[in-house]
Amino acid sequence: MSLRKFMHPRNKYKKVPDFKKLAVLYPAFRNVANVDLTGKVKIDFKNEKCLRVLTEVLLKHDFNLDVRIPPNKLVPTLPLRLNYVLWIEDLMKHSSVSEMKELTGIDIGTGAVCIYPLLCTKIYGNRMIATEVDETSIQTAIKNVENNNLQHLIKVVKVNGHTIFQDIVKEHGSYHFTMCNPPFFETEGSDRITKQQPPRNAPTGNKAELTVKGGERAFVTQIIDESIEMKENIKIYTTMFGRRSNLLFLLKLLKKRNIENATWTEFCQGHTKRWGLAWTFLPKDVINLTNAPVIRKSGDYVAKLLKEKRPTEIQFPMPDKFSSFDNFINFLEESIEELHIHIKELNLPIDDFNGWSCQLVVKNDTWSHARRKRRLAQRQINQFKADNVGKDANDGTKCPGKELTQDSSDPFLVCNFFAELIECEEEPESDSIRISMVFEKESGVRNALETFKQYLINKLNIRNCSQKQHAGPQKKKRKRLKKSGSDTRDSNINQCGCSLSEQNIEYS
């Protein structure tokens, strides 16, 4: 599942880059891009050169940074790096910083690209110290800094590798924050974890960039232990890590070291998730990190709601006739309004749902045999006009095709409606849409929600889709039905009609 919707709200890569535009503007990107039969521009994400060129072009296009990434060096994932940088901004503003350009930060292990210092100084104009142990990475990092005339803001420093930032702080004074993208893998015993599925992107980076003795857990532990000696010389310490199993370990380690003023967040992008950890030795009345801004996908309200309510679902590829998801939603809303269905706003306690949500209140079944009803209504209108030629239009005679549907005290159907874009990072043209309908109330014929779902499938001209309808809690309903007397038999029939197993259906 794509995690793009859980990106930082200010991350510009929440919207997929326009590859066609990049191919027109940048010859280097055009040389590695392909055009399929439909005219859509794509690149091979499993090709290391394609990733390198894409990253260089995006840095130029979006940040006006001239960067060269040498072969066999780690290619930074820009959406992830930008998520981290924006979280640093959130933490700084949470600590009552008025001007970001007045800050000084430390990037631990800056790498050949020097990506975090370049982004921070370009976006905010603040100062950065970039530390690195590898000589070849240092030389490339310095060249990237000089190519962008940022040497007055960024200083690349070689460190011995035995300590992380002790010598830097001692030599250059105090700082506002630290950043770190530690090596994820251990030098011995376990390299990359073998996954059941092949990687979505080409692996990049060399052993020095990807591995460290003891893995990221040992590396971050060293940062925490050295921070105890540095104390308030650094305002807020932060680091990123790549394994969920290390989150609980590091939180427990902070408590074991008597560091209570801390927080964590999730960096979500594409199909990848990383975690961020922040802590400080300042008192909570100065900076309280426990209530600092964070993003945690695990708290997604809509996902929990849909899981609990057992919705009826349809998932299908984005129809070609719609240029965007917003265009699709406009068509869907118009189609629902044509059925004289009242659309009510849903007040959800979140703002990160990547789609459209509402409550549908239906007075009558206006979708069953809709085409036949429209033809009949048109014939009635035509006949009425023919029979009343020359008559006074104000004589009180009503046109049968324009009669309003009768309101009743009980709605025919009430359901909560969710339409969500399921994005594919590697192939934007493979995006799909999922519609979820949560049953709330029904007074009409049984299976009204099912017939409405079939109407949507026909209206949208969906050829291939997967459908899912969850079984409801039948045991509880049957206990209540025993008290209903003569209506028990009819109610049990309704129960049988609401229990369908998951099915995949192709409409040809």
C-alpha positions as CSV (number, residue, x, y, z in Angstrom):
1,M,0.0,0.0,0.0
2,S,1.3,3.5,-0.9
3,L,2.1,5.6,2.1
4,R,2.2,8.9,0.1
5,K,-0.8,10.3,1.9
6,F,1.0,10.0,5.2
7,M,3.8,12.2,4.0
8,H,4.5,15.5,5.8
9,P,1.7,17.9,4.8
10,R,4.2,20.4,3.4
11,N,6.2,17.8,1.4
12,K,5.9,18.8,-2.2
13,Y,6.3,15.1,-3.2
14,K,2.9,14.2,-1.9
15,K,2.1,15.0,-5.6
16,V,3.9,12.7,-8.0
17,P,6.4,14.6,-10.1
18,D,5.4,15.4,-13.7
19,F,7.8,13.1,-15.6
20,K,6.6,14.4,-19.0
21,K,7.5,18.0,-18.0
22,L,10.9,16.9,-16.7
23,A,11.6,15.0,-19.9
24,V,10.9,18.2,-21.9
25,L,13.0,20.4,-19.7
26,Y,16.0,18.2,-19.0
27,P,17.8,16.2,-21.7
28,A,19.6,14.0,-19.1
29,F,16.2,12.8,-17.8
30,R,14.8,12.5,-21.3
31,N,17.7,10.1,-22.1
32,V,16.7,7.6,-19.3
33,A,12.9,8.0,-19.7
34,N,10.6,5.8,-21.8
35,V,7.3,6.6,-23.4
36,D,4.7,3.8,-23.5
37,L,2.0,3.3,-26.1
38,T,-0.4,5.6,-24.3
39,G,2.1,8.5,-24.4
40,K,2.9,8.3,-20.6
41,V,6.5,8.9,-19.5
42,K,8.0,6.3,-17.2
43,I,11.5,5.4,-15.9
44,D,12.9,2.1,-14.7
45,F,13.1,2.4,-10.9
46,K,15.2,-0.7,-10.7
47,N,17.9,0.9,-12.7
48,E,20.5,2.6,-10.6
49,K,21.4,5.2,-13.2
50,C,17.8,6.2,-13.7
51,L,17.4,6.8,-10.0
52,R,20.6,8.9,-9.9
53,V,19.5,11.0,-12.9
54,L,16.0,11.5,-11.5
55,T,17.3,12.7,-8.1
56,E,19.8,15.1,-9.7
57,V,17.0,16.5,-12.0
58,L,14.5,16.9,-9.1
59,L,17.1,18.7,-7.0
60,K,17.7,21.1,-9.8
61,H,14.0,21.5,-10.7
62,D,12.6,21.8,-7.2
63,F,15.4,23.4,-5.3
64,N,17.8,24.9,-7.9
65,L,20.6,22.7,-6.6
66,D,23.3,21.5,-8.9
67,V,24.3,18.1,-7.5
68,R,26.3,15.3,-9.0
69,I,26.0,11.8,-7.5
70,P,28.9,9.6,-8.2
71,P,28.2,5.9,-9.3
72,N,28.3,3.4,-6.4
73,K,27.3,6.1,-3.9
74,L,24.0,6.2,-2.0
75,V,21.3,7.9,-4.0
76,P,19.1,9.8,-1.4
77,T,15.4,9.4,-1.6
78,L,14.2,13.0,-1.8
79,P,10.6,12.5,-0.3
80,L,12.2,10.8,2.7
81,R,14.9,13.4,3.2
82,L,12.4,16.2,2.8
83,N,10.1,14.6,5.4
84,Y,13.0,14.7,7.9
85,V,13.9,18.3,7.1
86,L,10.3,19.5,7.5
87,W,10.1,17.7,10.9
88,I,13.2,19.5,12.0
89,E,11.4,22.7,11.1
90,D,8.4,21.7,13.1
91,L,10.6,20.9,16.2
92,M,12.4,24.2,15.9
93,K,9.2,26.2,15.6
94,H,7.7,24.2,18.5
95,S,10.7,25.3,20.6
96,S,9.8,29.0,19.9
97,V,12.4,29.6,17.2
98,S,11.4,32.8,15.3
99,E,13.9,32.7,12.4
100,M,15.1,29.4,10.9
101,K,18.0,31.2,9.2
102,E,19.5,32.0,12.7
103,L,20.0,28.3,13.5
104,T,23.0,26.0,13.3
105,G,22.7,22.3,12.9
106,I,24.9,19.2,12.6
107,D,24.4,16.5,10.0
108,I,26.1,13.3,11.3
109,G,27.5,11.2,8.3
110,T,26.6,13.6,5.5
111,G,27.6,11.3,2.7
112,A,28.8,12.2,-0.8
113,V,25.7,14.2,-1.7
114,C,25.6,16.3,1.5
115,I,21.9,16.2,1.0
116,Y,20.6,17.4,4.4
117,P,22.9,20.5,4.6
118,L,22.1,21.4,1.0
119,L,18.3,21.2,1.6
120,C,18.4,23.0,4.9
121,T,20.6,25.9,3.7
122,K,18.7,26.2,0.4
123,I,15.3,26.2,2.1
124,Y,16.0,28.1,5.3
125,G,19.4,29.8,4.9
126,N,20.7,28.4,8.2
127,R,24.2,27.2,8.9
128,M,25.2,23.5,8.9
129,I,28.2,21.4,10.0
130,A,28.4,18.2,7.9
131,T,30.5,15.4,9.4
132,E,31.9,12.4,7.4
133,V,34.5,9.7,7.8
134,D,35.0,8.6,4.2
135,E,37.6,10.7,2.3
136,T,36.0,10.2,-1.2
137,S,32.6,11.2,0.2
138,I,34.1,14.3,1.8
139,Q,35.6,15.4,-1.5
140,T,32.4,14.9,-3.4
141,A,30.4,16.7,-0.7
142,I,32.7,19.7,-0.7
143,K,32.4,19.9,-4.5
144,N,28.6,19.8,-4.3
145,V,28.7,22.6,-1.7
146,E,31.0,24.7,-3.8
147,N,29.0,24.1,-7.0
148,N,26.0,25.8,-5.3
149,N,28.0,28.6,-3.6
150,L,27.0,27.5,-0.1
151,Q,30.4,27.2,1.4
152,H,29.7,30.3,3.6
153,L,26.8,28.3,5.2
154,I,28.0,24.6,5.1
155,K,31.3,23.3,6.5
156,V,32.2,19.7,5.7
157,V,34.4,18.2,8.5
158,K,36.3,14.9,8.6
159,V,35.9,13.0,11.8
160,N,37.8,9.9,13.0
161,G,34.8,7.7,13.4
162,H,35.5,6.8,17.1
163,T,33.3,9.6,18.3
164,I,30.2,11.0,16.6
165,F,30.1,14.7,17.4
166,Q,32.1,15.3,20.6
167,D,35.0,17.0,18.9
168,I,32.7,19.0,16.7
169,V,30.7,20.5,19.5
170,K,33.9,21.2,21.5
171,E,35.5,23.0,18.6
172,H,32.6,24.9,17.1
173,G,30.4,25.7,20.1
174,S,26.7,24.9,20.7
175,Y,24.1,24.0,18.2
176,H,20.3,24.0,17.8
177,F,19.8,20.4,16.4
178,T,21.5,17.3,15.1
179,M,20.4,15.1,12.2
180,C,21.5,11.6,11.3
181,N,20.7,9.0,8.7
182,P,22.7,6.1,10.2
183,P,23.9,3.0,8.4
184,F,21.1,0.5,8.6
185,F,23.0,-2.8,8.4
186,E,25.5,-4.6,10.5
187,T,29.0,-5.3,9.1
188,E,29.0,-8.9,10.2
189,G,26.3,-11.5,10.6
190,S,23.5,-9.8,8.8
191,D,23.6,-7.6,5.7
192,R,20.3,-6.5,4.0
193,I,17.3,-8.5,5.3
194,T,16.1,-10.7,2.5
195,K,12.4,-9.9,1.7
196,Q,9.9,-12.2,0.2
197,Q,9.4,-9.7,-2.6
198,P,12.1,-8.1,-4.7
199,P,13.0,-4.5,-4.0
200,R,10.9,-1.9,-5.8
201,N,13.9,0.4,-6.4
202,A,17.5,-0.4,-7.4
203,P,19.8,-0.8,-4.4
204,T,22.4,2.0,-4.2
205,G,25.3,2.8,-1.9
206,N,28.5,1.1,-0.9
207,K,29.4,-0.9,2.2
208,A,30.9,2.1,4.0
209,E,27.6,4.0,3.6
210,L,25.2,1.1,4.4
211,T,26.9,-0.8,7.2
212,V,28.3,-0.2,10.7
213,K,29.4,-2.5,13.5
214,G,26.4,-3.4,15.5
215,G,24.0,-1.9,12.9
216,E,21.8,1.2,13.4
217,R,20.9,0.2,17.0
218,A,24.5,0.4,18.1
219,F,25.1,3.6,16.2
220,V,22.0,5.4,17.7
221,T,22.9,4.1,21.1
222,Q,26.3,5.8,20.8
223,I,24.6,9.0,19.8
224,I,22.4,8.9,22.9
225,D,25.3,8.1,25.2
226,E,27.4,10.9,23.8
227,S,24.5,13.3,24.0
228,I,24.4,12.7,27.8
229,E,27.9,14.2,27.9
230,M,27.0,17.1,25.6
231,K,23.8,17.8,27.5
232,E,22.4,21.3,26.6
233,N,25.2,22.2,24.2
234,I,22.8,20.9,21.6
235,K,19.2,22.0,21.9
236,I,17.5,19.0,20.3
237,Y,19.1,15.8,19.3
238,T,17.4,13.8,16.4
239,T,18.1,10.7,14.4
240,M,16.4,8.5,11.8
241,F,16.3,4.7,11.8
242,G,14.9,2.1,9.5
243,R,13.7,-0.8,11.6
244,R,10.4,-0.9,13.5
245,S,11.9,-3.3,16.1
246,N,14.4,-0.6,17.1
247,L,11.7,2.0,18.0
248,L,10.7,0.3,21.3
249,F,14.3,-0.5,22.1
250,L,15.4,3.1,21.7
251,L,12.5,4.5,23.6
252,K,13.3,2.2,26.5
253,L,16.9,3.1,26.3
254,L,16.1,6.8,26.7
255,K,14.1,6.1,29.8
256,K,16.9,3.9,31.1
257,R,19.2,6.9,30.6
258,N,16.7,9.1,32.5
259,I,15.8,11.1,29.3
260,E,12.1,11.7,29.7
261,N,11.7,14.7,27.3
262,A,11.5,12.9,24.0
263,T,9.2,12.1,21.1
264,W,9.1,10.0,17.9
265,T,7.5,10.3,14.4
266,E,7.1,8.3,11.3
267,F,8.5,9.2,7.9
268,C,6.1,7.7,5.3
269,Q,6.8,7.9,1.5
270,G,6.0,5.6,-1.4
271,H,6.0,2.1,0.0
272,T,8.7,2.8,2.6
273,K,8.5,3.9,6.2
274,R,11.3,5.2,8.5
275,W,11.2,6.4,12.0
276,G,12.5,9.6,13.6
277,L,13.5,10.1,17.3
278,A,14.1,13.4,19.1
279,W,15.2,14.2,22.6
280,T,16.5,17.1,24.7
281,F,18.0,17.8,28.1
282,L,16.2,21.1,28.4
283,P,13.4,21.2,31.0
284,K,9.8,20.8,29.7
285,D,8.9,24.3,30.6
286,V,11.4,25.4,28.0
287,I,10.8,22.8,25.4
288,N,8.2,20.0,25.8
289,L,8.9,17.5,23.1
290,T,6.2,15.1,24.4
291,N,3.5,17.3,22.7
292,A,5.6,18.3,19.6
293,P,4.2,17.8,16.1
294,V,4.5,14.2,14.8
295,I,3.0,12.0,12.2
296,R,2.0,8.5,13.1
297,K,0.2,6.4,10.6
298,S,-0.9,3.9,13.3
299,G,-3.4,6.4,14.5
300,D,-5.2,6.7,11.3
301,Y,-8.9,7.2,12.2
302,V,-10.4,6.3,8.9
303,A,-8.5,3.0,8.6
304,K,-9.7,2.0,12.1
305,L,-13.3,3.1,11.3
306,L,-13.4,1.1,8.1
307,K,-11.9,-1.9,9.8
308,E,-14.5,-1.8,12.6
309,K,-17.6,-1.0,10.4
310,R,-17.0,-3.7,7.8
311,P,-17.6,-1.7,4.6
312,T,-18.7,-2.8,1.2
313,E,-15.8,-2.0,-1.1
314,I,-14.9,-1.6,-4.8
315,Q,-11.3,-1.1,-6.0
316,F,-10.5,-0.4,-9.6
317,P,-7.9,1.3,-11.8
318,M,-8.3,5.1,-12.3
319,P,-10.5,5.4,-15.5
320,D,-8.6,7.0,-18.4
321,K,-11.3,9.6,-19.0
322,F,-10.5,11.4,-15.8
323,S,-7.4,13.6,-15.8
324,S,-7.1,13.6,-12.0
325,F,-8.6,12.3,-8.8
326,D,-10.4,15.7,-8.3
327,N,-11.9,15.3,-11.8
328,F,-13.1,11.9,-10.8
329,I,-14.7,13.2,-7.5
330,N,-16.5,16.0,-9.4
331,F,-18.0,13.4,-11.8
332,L,-18.9,11.1,-8.9
333,E,-20.6,13.9,-6.9
334,E,-22.6,15.1,-9.9
335,S,-23.7,11.5,-10.6
336,I,-24.9,11.1,-7.0
337,E,-26.8,14.4,-7.0
338,E,-28.5,13.4,-10.3
339,L,-30.1,10.6,-8.3
340,H,-31.6,13.2,-5.8
341,I,-29.4,11.8,-3.0
342,H,-28.6,14.2,-0.2
343,I,-24.9,14.5,0.5
344,K,-24.0,15.4,4.0
345,E,-20.5,16.3,5.3
346,L,-18.8,13.9,7.6
347,N,-17.0,15.6,10.5
348,L,-13.9,13.4,10.8
349,P,-11.4,14.1,13.6
350,I,-8.5,13.9,11.1
351,D,-7.3,15.8,8.1
352,D,-5.0,13.2,6.5
353,F,-7.6,11.2,4.6
354,N,-6.4,11.1,1.0
355,G,-9.9,11.2,-0.6
356,W,-13.5,12.3,-0.4
357,S,-15.8,11.4,2.4
358,C,-19.5,12.1,3.0
359,Q,-22.8,10.6,4.2
360,L,-25.4,9.7,1.7
361,V,-29.1,10.1,2.7
362,V,-31.4,8.4,0.2
363,K,-35.2,9.0,0.3
364,N,-36.1,6.7,-2.6
365,D,-34.4,4.1,-4.8
366,T,-33.6,6.3,-7.8
367,W,-30.9,4.1,-9.4
368,S,-32.6,0.8,-10.1
369,H,-33.6,0.7,-13.8
370,A,-32.5,4.3,-14.0
371,R,-32.3,4.3,-17.8
372,R,-35.8,2.8,-18.1
373,K,-37.1,5.4,-15.7
374,R,-35.5,8.3,-17.6
375,R,-37.0,7.1,-20.9
376,L,-40.4,6.7,-19.3
377,A,-40.2,10.1,-17.7
378,Q,-39.3,11.7,-21.1
379,R,-42.2,10.0,-22.8
380,Q,-44.5,11.3,-20.1
381,I,-43.2,14.8,-20.6
382,N,-43.6,14.6,-24.3
383,Q,-47.1,13.3,-24.0
384,F,-48.0,16.0,-21.5
385,K,-46.7,18.7,-23.8
386,A,-48.7,17.2,-26.8
387,D,-51.9,17.0,-24.8
388,N,-51.6,20.5,-23.4
389,V,-50.7,22.5,-26.5
390,G,-52.3,25.9,-26.2
391,K,-53.4,25.5,-22.6
392,D,-52.5,28.1,-19.9
393,A,-49.2,27.1,-18.2
394,N,-50.6,28.4,-14.9
395,D,-53.8,26.3,-14.8
396,G,-52.4,24.1,-12.1
397,T,-51.7,21.0,-14.3
398,K,-48.4,19.4,-13.3
399,C,-46.0,17.8,-15.7
400,P,-45.6,14.2,-14.6
401,G,-41.9,14.0,-15.4
402,K,-41.2,16.9,-13.1
403,E,-42.9,15.6,-10.0
404,L,-40.8,15.7,-6.9
405,T,-40.0,12.5,-5.1
406,Q,-42.1,12.2,-2.0
407,D,-40.3,12.6,1.3
408,S,-40.8,10.0,3.9
409,S,-40.0,10.1,7.6
410,D,-37.6,7.2,7.3
411,P,-34.8,7.3,4.7
412,F,-34.7,4.5,2.2
413,L,-30.9,4.2,2.8
414,V,-28.2,5.9,4.8
415,C,-24.5,5.1,4.3
416,N,-21.1,6.7,4.9
417,F,-19.2,7.0,1.7
418,F,-15.4,7.1,1.2
419,A,-13.6,7.5,-2.1
420,E,-9.8,7.2,-1.8
421,L,-6.9,7.4,-4.2
422,I,-4.5,4.4,-3.9
423,E,-1.2,5.8,-5.4
424,C,1.5,3.8,-7.1
425,E,4.8,5.6,-6.6
426,E,6.8,3.8,-9.4
427,E,4.0,3.9,-12.0
428,P,1.6,6.8,-11.4
429,E,-0.5,5.6,-14.4
430,S,-1.2,2.5,-12.3
431,D,-3.1,4.5,-9.6
432,S,-6.3,3.0,-8.5
433,I,-9.4,4.1,-6.6
434,R,-11.1,2.5,-3.7
435,I,-14.7,3.2,-2.8
436,S,-15.9,2.1,0.7
437,M,-19.5,2.3,1.8
438,V,-20.4,1.8,5.4
439,F,-24.1,0.8,6.0
440,E,-25.8,3.0,8.6
441,K,-29.6,2.6,8.1
442,E,-32.0,1.0,5.7
443,S,-35.8,1.0,5.4
444,G,-36.3,-0.1,1.8
445,V,-35.8,-3.4,0.1
446,R,-32.9,-5.6,1.2
447,N,-29.6,-5.3,-0.5
448,A,-30.2,-1.6,-1.4
449,L,-26.5,-0.9,-0.8
450,E,-25.6,-3.8,-3.2
451,T,-27.8,-2.4,-6.0
452,F,-26.3,1.1,-5.4
453,K,-22.8,-0.4,-5.7
454,Q,-23.7,-2.1,-9.0
455,Y,-25.1,1.2,-10.3
456,L,-21.8,2.9,-9.6
457,I,-19.9,0.1,-11.4
458,N,-22.1,0.6,-14.4
459,K,-22.1,4.4,-14.3
460,L,-18.3,4.5,-14.1
461,N,-18.0,1.8,-16.8
462,I,-15.7,-0.2,-14.7
463,R,-14.4,-3.3,-16.6
464,N,-12.1,-4.7,-14.0
465,C,-12.5,-4.4,-10.2
466,S,-12.3,-6.2,-7.0
467,Q,-15.3,-6.2,-4.7
468,K,-15.4,-6.9,-1.0
469,Q,-18.4,-7.1,1.4
470,H,-17.8,-8.1,4.9
471,A,-20.2,-10.2,6.9
472,G,-21.9,-8.4,9.7
473,P,-22.1,-9.5,13.4
474,Q,-24.9,-12.0,12.8
475,K,-25.0,-13.6,16.2
476,K,-26.0,-10.3,17.9
477,K,-28.6,-9.6,15.3
478,R,-30.2,-13.1,15.7
479,K,-30.6,-12.6,19.4
480,R,-32.4,-9.4,18.9
481,L,-34.5,-10.9,16.1
482,K,-35.9,-13.6,18.4
483,K,-37.8,-10.8,20.2
484,S,-39.4,-9.5,17.0
485,G,-42.1,-12.1,16.8
486,S,-43.8,-12.5,13.4
487,D,-41.1,-10.5,11.7
488,T,-38.4,-13.0,12.5
489,R,-38.7,-14.9,9.3
490,D,-38.4,-11.9,7.1
491,S,-35.5,-10.5,9.1
492,N,-33.6,-13.7,8.8
493,I,-34.0,-13.5,5.1
494,N,-32.4,-10.1,5.2
495,Q,-29.5,-11.5,7.3
496,C,-28.7,-14.1,4.6
497,G,-28.6,-11.4,2.0
498,C,-25.9,-9.4,3.9
499,S,-23.3,-12.1,4.2
500,L,-21.0,-12.3,1.3
501,S,-17.4,-13.5,1.2
502,E,-14.6,-11.6,-0.5
503,Q,-14.6,-12.0,-4.3
504,N,-12.7,-10.8,-7.2
505,I,-14.8,-10.1,-10.3
506,E,-13.9,-9.1,-13.8
507,Y,-16.4,-7.3,-15.9
508,S,-15.8,-7.9,-19.6
